[in-house]
Amino acid sequence: MLVSLLKSLRKRKRGATAIEYALIASLIAVVAIAGMKTIGNKISGQLNNIANNLG
């Protein structure tokens, strides 16, 4: 079912554009998640450092 859907979308120009936008959105999501994880780890480290200095 999914294969036939992808084939029909590939035949149409509009479907190709939709797939391109989906790929771009996926790439943006992956980059955003990676960035948030990195920033979250840095913030967590800073908060742990503050907690250790207070205690």
Predicted model as a PDB file, atoms N, CA, C, CB and O in Angstrom, pLDDT in the B-factor column:
MODEL        1                                                                  
ATOM      1  N   MET A   1       0.832  -1.189   0.000  1.00 73.00           N  
ATOM      2  CA  MET A   1       0.000   0.000   0.000  1.00 73.00           C  
ATOM      3  C   MET A   1       0.877   1.253   0.000  1.00 73.00           C  
ATOM      4  CB  MET A   1      -0.947  -0.002   1.215  1.00 73.00           C  
ATOM      5  O   MET A   1       0.646   2.170  -0.787  1.00 73.00           O  
ATOM      6  N   LEU A   2       1.868   1.293   0.869  1.00 69.00           N  
ATOM      7  CA  LEU A   2       2.746   2.448   0.943  1.00 69.00           C  
ATOM      8  C   LEU A   2       3.563   2.592  -0.332  1.00 69.00           C  
ATOM      9  CB  LEU A   2       3.667   2.339   2.149  1.00 69.00           C  
ATOM     10  O   LEU A   2       3.802   3.705  -0.801  1.00 69.00           O  
ATOM     11  N   VAL A   3       3.984   1.481  -0.882  1.00 77.00           N  
ATOM     12  CA  VAL A   3       4.781   1.522  -2.114  1.00 77.00           C  
ATOM     13  C   VAL A   3       3.952   2.101  -3.256  1.00 77.00           C  
ATOM     14  CB  VAL A   3       5.293   0.106  -2.484  1.00 77.00           C  
ATOM     15  O   VAL A   3       4.448   2.925  -4.025  1.00 77.00           O  
ATOM     16  N   SER A   4       2.706   1.680  -3.373  1.00 79.00           N  
ATOM     17  CA  SER A   4       1.859   2.206  -4.441  1.00 79.00           C  
ATOM     18  C   SER A   4       1.584   3.695  -4.249  1.00 79.00           C  
ATOM     19  CB  SER A   4       0.542   1.433  -4.502  1.00 79.00           C  
ATOM     20  O   SER A   4       1.489   4.440  -5.225  1.00 79.00           O  
ATOM     21  N   LEU A   5       1.456   4.124  -3.015  1.00 70.00           N  
ATOM     22  CA  LEU A   5       1.263   5.546  -2.735  1.00 70.00           C  
ATOM     23  C   LEU A   5       2.487   6.346  -3.162  1.00 70.00           C  
ATOM     24  CB  LEU A   5       0.976   5.770  -1.242  1.00 70.00           C  
ATOM     25  O   LEU A   5       2.360   7.390  -3.802  1.00 70.00           O  
ATOM     26  N   LEU A   6       3.672   5.854  -2.807  1.00 68.00           N  
ATOM     27  CA  LEU A   6       4.897   6.554  -3.184  1.00 68.00           C  
ATOM     28  C   LEU A   6       5.079   6.587  -4.692  1.00 68.00           C  
ATOM     29  CB  LEU A   6       6.104   5.896  -2.531  1.00 68.00           C  
ATOM     30  O   LEU A   6       5.545   7.586  -5.240  1.00 68.00           O  
ATOM     31  N   LYS A   7       4.713   5.497  -5.373  1.00 72.00           N  
ATOM     32  CA  LYS A   7       4.824   5.468  -6.834  1.00 72.00           C  
ATOM     33  C   LYS A   7       3.888   6.479  -7.474  1.00 72.00           C  
ATOM     34  CB  LYS A   7       4.522   4.066  -7.367  1.00 72.00           C  
ATOM     35  O   LYS A   7       4.259   7.161  -8.429  1.00 72.00           O  
ATOM     36  N   SER A   8       2.672   6.574  -6.945  1.00 71.00           N  
ATOM     37  CA  SER A   8       1.724   7.526  -7.523  1.00 71.00           C  
ATOM     38  C   SER A   8       2.153   8.959  -7.256  1.00 71.00           C  
ATOM     39  CB  SER A   8       0.323   7.289  -6.966  1.00 71.00           C  
ATOM     40  O   SER A   8       1.950   9.837  -8.095  1.00 71.00           O  
ATOM     41  N   LEU A   9       2.748   9.200  -6.088  1.00 64.00           N  
ATOM     42  CA  LEU A   9       3.229  10.544  -5.791  1.00 64.00           C  
ATOM     43  C   LEU A   9       4.432  10.906  -6.658  1.00 64.00           C  
ATOM     44  CB  LEU A   9       3.594  10.659  -4.313  1.00 64.00           C  
ATOM     45  O   LEU A   9       4.606  12.065  -7.034  1.00 64.00           O  
ATOM     46  N   ARG A  10       5.251   9.923  -6.968  1.00 65.00           N  
ATOM     47  CA  ARG A  10       6.431  10.180  -7.771  1.00 65.00           C  
ATOM     48  C   ARG A  10       6.065  10.558  -9.205  1.00 65.00           C  
ATOM     49  CB  ARG A  10       7.335   8.964  -7.767  1.00 65.00           C  
ATOM     50  O   ARG A  10       6.779  11.327  -9.848  1.00 65.00           O  
ATOM     51  N   LYS A  11       4.965  10.023  -9.697  1.00 65.00           N  
ATOM     52  CA  LYS A  11       4.546  10.311 -11.064  1.00 65.00           C  
ATOM     53  C   LYS A  11       4.053  11.734 -11.226  1.00 65.00           C  
ATOM     54  CB  LYS A  11       3.467   9.351 -11.488  1.00 65.00           C  
ATOM     55  O   LYS A  11       4.178  12.324 -12.300  1.00 65.00           O  
ATOM     56  N   ARG A  12       3.499  12.279 -10.173  1.00 63.00           N  
ATOM     57  CA  ARG A  12       2.951  13.629 -10.237  1.00 63.00           C  
ATOM     58  C   ARG A  12       3.969  14.646  -9.742  1.00 63.00           C  
ATOM     59  CB  ARG A  12       1.661  13.726  -9.416  1.00 63.00           C  
ATOM     60  O   ARG A  12       4.710  14.382  -8.795  1.00 63.00           O  
ATOM     61  N   LYS A  13       4.003  15.783 -10.371  1.00 63.00           N  
ATOM     62  CA  LYS A  13       4.927  16.850  -9.977  1.00 63.00           C  
ATOM     63  C   LYS A  13       4.596  17.344  -8.569  1.00 63.00           C  
ATOM     64  CB  LYS A  13       4.868  18.023 -10.987  1.00 63.00           C  
ATOM     65  O   LYS A  13       5.489  17.625  -7.770  1.00 63.00           O  
ATOM     66  N   ARG A  14       3.330  17.442  -8.289  1.00 62.00           N  
ATOM     67  CA  ARG A  14       2.894  17.920  -6.985  1.00 62.00           C  
ATOM     68  C   ARG A  14       3.339  16.975  -5.875  1.00 62.00           C  
ATOM     69  CB  ARG A  14       1.378  18.082  -6.960  1.00 62.00           C  
ATOM     70  O   ARG A  14       3.721  17.411  -4.789  1.00 62.00           O  
ATOM     71  N   GLY A  15       3.285  15.685  -6.158  1.00 63.00           N  
ATOM     72  CA  GLY A  15       3.734  14.696  -5.178  1.00 63.00           C  
ATOM     73  C   GLY A  15       5.219  14.795  -4.922  1.00 63.00           C  
ATOM     74  O   GLY A  15       5.667  14.647  -3.785  1.00 63.00           O  
ATOM     75  N   ALA A  16       5.994  15.047  -5.977  1.00 67.00           N  
ATOM     76  CA  ALA A  16       7.443  15.188  -5.818  1.00 67.00           C  
ATOM     77  C   ALA A  16       7.758  16.384  -4.937  1.00 67.00           C  
ATOM     78  CB  ALA A  16       8.134  15.336  -7.189  1.00 67.00           C  
ATOM     79  O   ALA A  16       8.656  16.323  -4.097  1.00 67.00           O  
ATOM     80  N   THR A  17       7.026  17.466  -5.125  1.00 79.00           N  
ATOM     81  CA  THR A  17       7.241  18.639  -4.297  1.00 79.00           C  
ATOM     82  C   THR A  17       6.901  18.346  -2.843  1.00 79.00           C  
ATOM     83  CB  THR A  17       6.412  19.812  -4.808  1.00 79.00           C  
ATOM     84  O   THR A  17       7.609  18.792  -1.940  1.00 79.00           O  
ATOM     85  N   ALA A  18       5.837  17.608  -2.608  1.00 80.00           N  
ATOM     86  CA  ALA A  18       5.445  17.262  -1.247  1.00 80.00           C  
ATOM     87  C   ALA A  18       6.514  16.400  -0.578  1.00 80.00           C  
ATOM     88  CB  ALA A  18       4.095  16.529  -1.248  1.00 80.00           C  
ATOM     89  O   ALA A  18       6.812  16.578   0.604  1.00 80.00           O  
ATOM     90  N   ILE A  19       7.082  15.480  -1.327  1.00 84.00           N  
ATOM     91  CA  ILE A  19       8.138  14.628  -0.777  1.00 84.00           C  
ATOM     92  C   ILE A  19       9.369  15.458  -0.460  1.00 84.00           C  
ATOM     93  CB  ILE A  19       8.495  13.496  -1.759  1.00 84.00           C  
ATOM     94  O   ILE A  19      10.007  15.248   0.572  1.00 84.00           O  
ATOM     95  N   GLU A  20       9.710  16.393  -1.327  1.00 87.00           N  
ATOM     96  CA  GLU A  20      10.860  17.261  -1.076  1.00 87.00           C  
ATOM     97  C   GLU A  20      10.655  18.083   0.197  1.00 87.00           C  
ATOM     98  CB  GLU A  20      11.099  18.192  -2.276  1.00 87.00           C  
ATOM     99  O   GLU A  20      11.573  18.218   1.006  1.00 87.00           O  
ATOM    100  N   TYR A  21       9.461  18.628   0.370  1.00 88.00           N  
ATOM    101  CA  TYR A  21       9.179  19.395   1.582  1.00 88.00           C  
ATOM    102  C   TYR A  21       9.239  18.503   2.816  1.00 88.00           C  
ATOM    103  CB  TYR A  21       7.803  20.069   1.484  1.00 88.00           C  
ATOM    104  O   TYR A  21       9.721  18.931   3.865  1.00 88.00           O  
ATOM    105  N   ALA A  22       8.759  17.281   2.704  1.00 90.00           N  
ATOM    106  CA  ALA A  22       8.812  16.349   3.832  1.00 90.00           C  
ATOM    107  C   ALA A  22      10.260  16.023   4.197  1.00 90.00           C  
ATOM    108  CB  ALA A  22       8.043  15.055   3.499  1.00 90.00           C  
ATOM    109  O   ALA A  22      10.601  15.937   5.376  1.00 90.00           O  
ATOM    110  N   LEU A  23      11.102  15.844   3.195  1.00 92.00           N  
ATOM    111  CA  LEU A  23      12.516  15.568   3.464  1.00 92.00           C  
ATOM    112  C   LEU A  23      13.202  16.765   4.120  1.00 92.00           C  
ATOM    113  CB  LEU A  23      13.241  15.197   2.166  1.00 92.00           C  
ATOM    114  O   LEU A  23      14.002  16.600   5.041  1.00 92.00           O  
ATOM    115  N   ILE A  24      12.889  17.956   3.646  1.00 93.00           N  
ATOM    116  CA  ILE A  24      13.470  19.161   4.245  1.00 93.00           C  
ATOM    117  C   ILE A  24      12.995  19.309   5.698  1.00 93.00           C  
ATOM    118  CB  ILE A  24      13.087  20.423   3.417  1.00 93.00           C  
ATOM    119  O   ILE A  24      13.793  19.621   6.582  1.00 93.00           O  
ATOM    120  N   ALA A  25      11.716  19.087   5.939  1.00 93.00           N  
ATOM    121  CA  ALA A  25      11.184  19.186   7.297  1.00 93.00           C  
ATOM    122  C   ALA A  25      11.822  18.141   8.207  1.00 93.00           C  
ATOM    123  CB  ALA A  25       9.657  19.020   7.289  1.00 93.00           C  
ATOM    124  O   ALA A  25      12.100  18.417   9.374  1.00 93.00           O  
ATOM    125  N   SER A  26      12.054  16.948   7.676  1.00 94.00           N  
ATOM    126  CA  SER A  26      12.701  15.898   8.465  1.00 94.00           C  
ATOM    127  C   SER A  26      14.123  16.292   8.830  1.00 94.00           C  
ATOM    128  CB  SER A  26      12.705  14.571   7.698  1.00 94.00           C  
ATOM    129  O   SER A  26      14.558  16.089   9.964  1.00 94.00           O  
ATOM    130  N   LEU A  27      14.840  16.852   7.878  1.00 95.00           N  
ATOM    131  CA  LEU A  27      16.215  17.288   8.140  1.00 95.00           C  
ATOM    132  C   LEU A  27      16.247  18.383   9.188  1.00 95.00           C  
ATOM    133  CB  LEU A  27      16.878  17.778   6.855  1.00 95.00           C  
ATOM    134  O   LEU A  27      17.098  18.368  10.078  1.00 95.00           O  
ATOM    135  N   ILE A  28      15.338  19.322   9.092  1.00 95.00           N  
ATOM    136  CA  ILE A  28      15.268  20.403  10.078  1.00 95.00           C  
ATOM    137  C   ILE A  28      14.963  19.832  11.462  1.00 95.00           C  
ATOM    138  CB  ILE A  28      14.195  21.444   9.675  1.00 95.00           C  
ATOM    139  O   ILE A  28      15.541  20.271  12.456  1.00 95.00           O  
ATOM    140  N   ALA A  29      14.060  18.859  11.527  1.00 96.00           N  
ATOM    141  CA  ALA A  29      13.710  18.247  12.808  1.00 96.00           C  
ATOM    142  C   ALA A  29      14.913  17.530  13.423  1.00 96.00           C  
ATOM    143  CB  ALA A  29      12.546  17.264  12.627  1.00 96.00           C  
ATOM    144  O   ALA A  29      15.153  17.639  14.626  1.00 96.00           O  
ATOM    145  N   VAL A  30      15.664  16.801  12.606  1.00 96.00           N  
ATOM    146  CA  VAL A  30      16.833  16.081  13.114  1.00 96.00           C  
ATOM    147  C   VAL A  30      17.869  17.067  13.652  1.00 96.00           C  
ATOM    148  CB  VAL A  30      17.455  15.199  12.006  1.00 96.00           C  
ATOM    149  O   VAL A  30      18.435  16.850  14.724  1.00 96.00           O  
ATOM    150  N   VAL A  31      18.116  18.137  12.923  1.00 96.00           N  
ATOM    151  CA  VAL A  31      19.085  19.142  13.374  1.00 96.00           C  
ATOM    152  C   VAL A  31      18.594  19.810  14.665  1.00 96.00           C  
ATOM    153  CB  VAL A  31      19.320  20.210  12.269  1.00 96.00           C  
ATOM    154  O   VAL A  31      19.380  20.030  15.586  1.00 96.00           O  
ATOM    155  N   ALA A  32      17.317  20.128  14.728  1.00 96.00           N  
ATOM    156  CA  ALA A  32      16.765  20.768  15.926  1.00 96.00           C  
ATOM    157  C   ALA A  32      16.867  19.848  17.141  1.00 96.00           C  
ATOM    158  CB  ALA A  32      15.301  21.166  15.691  1.00 96.00           C  
ATOM    159  O   ALA A  32      17.223  20.298  18.230  1.00 96.00           O  
ATOM    160  N   ILE A  33      16.561  18.575  16.962  1.00 96.00           N  
ATOM    161  CA  ILE A  33      16.647  17.625  18.075  1.00 96.00           C  
ATOM    162  C   ILE A  33      18.084  17.486  18.556  1.00 96.00           C  
ATOM    163  CB  ILE A  33      16.095  16.252  17.659  1.00 96.00           C  
ATOM    164  O   ILE A  33      18.341  17.465  19.760  1.00 96.00           O  
ATOM    165  N   ALA A  34      19.017  17.392  17.619  1.00 96.00           N  
ATOM    166  CA  ALA A  34      20.427  17.274  17.995  1.00 96.00           C  
ATOM    167  C   ALA A  34      20.891  18.525  18.741  1.00 96.00           C  
ATOM    168  CB  ALA A  34      21.303  17.043  16.745  1.00 96.00           C  
ATOM    169  O   ALA A  34      21.619  18.431  19.729  1.00 96.00           O  
ATOM    170  N   GLY A  35      20.471  19.681  18.269  1.00 95.00           N  
ATOM    171  CA  GLY A  35      20.845  20.925  18.936  1.00 95.00           C  
ATOM    172  C   GLY A  35      20.257  21.028  20.328  1.00 95.00           C  
ATOM    173  O   GLY A  35      20.937  21.449  21.264  1.00 95.00           O  
ATOM    174  N   MET A  36      19.007  20.651  20.471  1.00 96.00           N  
ATOM    175  CA  MET A  36      18.362  20.715  21.779  1.00 96.00           C  
ATOM    176  C   MET A  36      19.016  19.747  22.755  1.00 96.00           C  
ATOM    177  CB  MET A  36      16.869  20.409  21.655  1.00 96.00           C  
ATOM    178  O   MET A  36      19.167  20.053  23.938  1.00 96.00           O  
ATOM    179  N   LYS A  37      19.403  18.582  22.255  1.00 95.00           N  
ATOM    180  CA  LYS A  37      20.057  17.604  23.127  1.00 95.00           C  
ATOM    181  C   LYS A  37      21.393  18.146  23.616  1.00 95.00           C  
ATOM    182  CB  LYS A  37      20.259  16.263  22.390  1.00 95.00           C  
ATOM    183  O   LYS A  37      21.724  18.010  24.794  1.00 95.00           O  
ATOM    184  N   THR A  38      22.155  18.752  22.733  1.00 94.00           N  
ATOM    185  CA  THR A  38      23.448  19.320  23.107  1.00 94.00           C  
ATOM    186  C   THR A  38      23.281  20.444  24.117  1.00 94.00           C  
ATOM    187  CB  THR A  38      24.185  19.832  21.870  1.00 94.00           C  
ATOM    188  O   THR A  38      23.979  20.492  25.130  1.00 94.00           O  
ATOM    189  N   ILE A  39      22.358  21.341  23.837  1.00 96.00           N  
ATOM    190  CA  ILE A  39      22.122  22.460  24.755  1.00 96.00           C  
ATOM    191  C   ILE A  39      21.595  21.951  26.097  1.00 96.00           C  
ATOM    192  CB  ILE A  39      21.126  23.468  24.137  1.00 96.00           C  
ATOM    193  O   ILE A  39      21.986  22.447  27.154  1.00 96.00           O  
ATOM    194  N   GLY A  40      20.706  20.959  26.047  1.00 95.00           N  
ATOM    195  CA  GLY A  40      20.164  20.389  27.282  1.00 95.00           C  
ATOM    196  C   GLY A  40      21.243  19.768  28.143  1.00 95.00           C  
ATOM    197  O   GLY A  40      21.227  19.915  29.365  1.00 95.00           O  
ATOM    198  N   ASN A  41      22.189  19.071  27.511  1.00 93.00           N  
ATOM    199  CA  ASN A  41      23.286  18.472  28.273  1.00 93.00           C  
ATOM    200  C   ASN A  41      24.169  19.538  28.908  1.00 93.00           C  
ATOM    201  CB  ASN A  41      24.128  17.570  27.374  1.00 93.00           C  
ATOM    202  O   ASN A  41      24.623  19.375  30.041  1.00 93.00           O  
ATOM    203  N   LYS A  42      24.413  20.626  28.185  1.00 95.00           N  
ATOM    204  CA  LYS A  42      25.242  21.708  28.733  1.00 95.00           C  
ATOM    205  C   LYS A  42      24.539  22.389  29.902  1.00 95.00           C  
ATOM    206  CB  LYS A  42      25.574  22.743  27.640  1.00 95.00           C  
ATOM    207  O   LYS A  42      25.166  22.695  30.917  1.00 95.00           O  
ATOM    208  N   ILE A  43      23.247  22.625  29.759  1.00 96.00           N  
ATOM    209  CA  ILE A  43      22.488  23.258  30.849  1.00 96.00           C  
ATOM    210  C   ILE A  43      22.441  22.337  32.058  1.00 96.00           C  
ATOM    211  CB  ILE A  43      21.052  23.611  30.390  1.00 96.00           C  
ATOM    212  O   ILE A  43      22.587  22.786  33.194  1.00 96.00           O  
ATOM    213  N   SER A  44      22.239  21.058  31.814  1.00 96.00           N  
ATOM    214  CA  SER A  44      22.210  20.099  32.918  1.00 96.00           C  
ATOM    215  C   SER A  44      23.535  20.081  33.659  1.00 96.00           C  
ATOM    216  CB  SER A  44      21.879  18.698  32.404  1.00 96.00           C  
ATOM    217  O   SER A  44      23.563  20.024  34.888  1.00 96.00           O  
ATOM    218  N   GLY A  45      24.629  20.128  32.917  1.00 95.00           N  
ATOM    219  CA  GLY A  45      25.944  20.164  33.557  1.00 95.00           C  
ATOM    220  C   GLY A  45      26.135  21.411  34.407  1.00 95.00           C  
ATOM    221  O   GLY A  45      26.681  21.345  35.509  1.00 95.00           O  
ATOM    222  N   GLN A  46      25.685  22.543  33.890  1.00 96.00           N  
ATOM    223  CA  GLN A  46      25.799  23.797  34.639  1.00 96.00           C  
ATOM    224  C   GLN A  46      24.949  23.755  35.916  1.00 96.00           C  
ATOM    225  CB  GLN A  46      25.373  24.988  33.755  1.00 96.00           C  
ATOM    226  O   GLN A  46      25.389  24.196  36.977  1.00 96.00           O  
ATOM    227  N   LEU A  47      23.734  23.224  35.800  1.00 95.00           N  
ATOM    228  CA  LEU A  47      22.868  23.143  36.982  1.00 95.00           C  
ATOM    229  C   LEU A  47      23.437  22.186  38.021  1.00 95.00           C  
ATOM    230  CB  LEU A  47      21.457  22.698  36.582  1.00 95.00           C  
ATOM    231  O   LEU A  47      23.345  22.446  39.221  1.00 95.00           O  
ATOM    232  N   ASN A  48      24.022  21.085  37.571  1.00 96.00           N  
ATOM    233  CA  ASN A  48      24.658  20.161  38.511  1.00 96.00           C  
ATOM    234  C   ASN A  48      25.849  20.821  39.197  1.00 96.00           C  
ATOM    235  CB  ASN A  48      25.105  18.880  37.787  1.00 96.00           C  
ATOM    236  O   ASN A  48      26.071  20.619  40.391  1.00 96.00           O  
ATOM    237  N   ASN A  49      26.606  21.598  38.455  1.00 95.00           N  
ATOM    238  CA  ASN A  49      27.747  22.319  39.020  1.00 95.00           C  
ATOM    239  C   ASN A  49      27.279  23.312  40.072  1.00 95.00           C  
ATOM    240  CB  ASN A  49      28.534  23.045  37.916  1.00 95.00           C  
ATOM    241  O   ASN A  49      27.894  23.425  41.132  1.00 95.00           O  
ATOM    242  N   ILE A  50      26.209  24.025  39.794  1.00 95.00           N  
ATOM    243  CA  ILE A  50      25.658  24.987  40.755  1.00 95.00           C  
ATOM    244  C   ILE A  50      25.170  24.262  42.006  1.00 95.00           C  
ATOM    245  CB  ILE A  50      24.501  25.796  40.120  1.00 95.00           C  
ATOM    246  O   ILE A  50      25.423  24.708  43.125  1.00 95.00           O  
ATOM    247  N   ALA A  51      24.472  23.146  41.813  1.00 94.00           N  
ATOM    248  CA  ALA A  51      23.946  22.381  42.949  1.00 94.00           C  
ATOM    249  C   ALA A  51      25.075  21.849  43.814  1.00 94.00           C  
ATOM    250  CB  ALA A  51      23.069  21.221  42.460  1.00 94.00           C  
ATOM    251  O   ALA A  51      24.977  21.866  45.041  1.00 94.00           O  
ATOM    252  N   ASN A  52      26.143  21.378  43.191  1.00 95.00           N  
ATOM    253  CA  ASN A  52      27.275  20.865  43.962  1.00 95.00           C  
ATOM    254  C   ASN A  52      27.969  21.973  44.745  1.00 95.00           C  
ATOM    255  CB  ASN A  52      28.274  20.178  43.039  1.00 95.00           C  
ATOM    256  O   ASN A  52      28.420  21.754  45.869  1.00 95.00           O  
ATOM    257  N   ASN A  53      28.057  23.169  44.151  1.00 94.00           N  
ATOM    258  CA  ASN A  53      28.693  24.292  44.853  1.00 94.00           C  
ATOM    259  C   ASN A  53      27.839  24.808  46.014  1.00 94.00           C  
ATOM    260  CB  ASN A  53      28.968  25.431  43.874  1.00 94.00           C  
ATOM    261  O   ASN A  53      28.372  25.290  47.013  1.00 94.00           O  
ATOM    262  N   LEU A  54      26.536  24.707  45.882  1.00 92.00           N  
ATOM    263  CA  LEU A  54      25.642  25.154  46.947  1.00 92.00           C  
ATOM    264  C   LEU A  54      25.632  24.157  48.108  1.00 92.00           C  
ATOM    265  CB  LEU A  54      24.220  25.349  46.403  1.00 92.00           C  
ATOM    266  O   LEU A  54      25.486  24.542  49.268  1.00 92.00           O  
ATOM    267  N   GLY A  55      25.785  22.886  47.783  1.00 74.00           N  
ATOM    268  CA  GLY A  55      25.692  21.838  48.806  1.00 74.00           C  
ATOM    269  C   GLY A  55      26.958  21.628  49.499  1.00 74.00           C  
ATOM    270  O   GLY A  55      27.042  20.779  50.387  1.00 74.00           O  
TER     271      GLY A  55                                                      
ENDMDL                                                                          
END                                                                             
